Amino acid sequence: MTRLLITRRNLIATGTAALAGGFTPALAAGVAPTPSMRGGSNNYHPGAPIVERIGGGGFWMTGTVRRAGDGAPLPGQRIQIWAHTTEGHERDPQSHGATLTDANGEFRLEMPQIVPAFGQPHGHLAYDSGAFETVFLRPVMSSSKDKTLAAHFVLQPI
């Protein structure tokens, strides 16, 4: 997730710019959009169905979806999730599913335990609904024993 970094230097620069009648561009821009990650779209299947759970479950993929600029939460946004798990490879259709964000722009989808593929335990997520620019994420887990993985989207309107 992109966060606004407020340091003493930024605070002094912003205060000085405000007194001079200007603004610091980096701070005036607000929340920056999330760029797609390298490898995020690997084995992507457009139009994966919205599901209650992928496979037998036991692992939780979570996150948030916000709008670039003002950082407002985005309810009702479709997030597709897929991974190499104990029940299938990330290219298998049964390893793919989608969910919608709630009123707070949060999502949660239960799936089988993610296992290492290409040496790293990682998940894949995509925002691909069309109202905002498409973003693919590939977050890596700190340990293959983790039971959750969070990913956060900041979307740029088209």
Secondary structure, DSSP 4 states (H G I P E B T S, - for coil): -------HHHHHHHHHHHHTT---HHHHT-BPPPPPPTTTTTT--TTPPB-SBSTT--EEEEEEEEETBT--B-TT-EEEEEE-BTTB-TTSGGGEEEEE--TTSEEEEEESPB--BTTB-BEEEEE-SSSB--EEE-PBPS-TT-SEEEEEEEEPB-
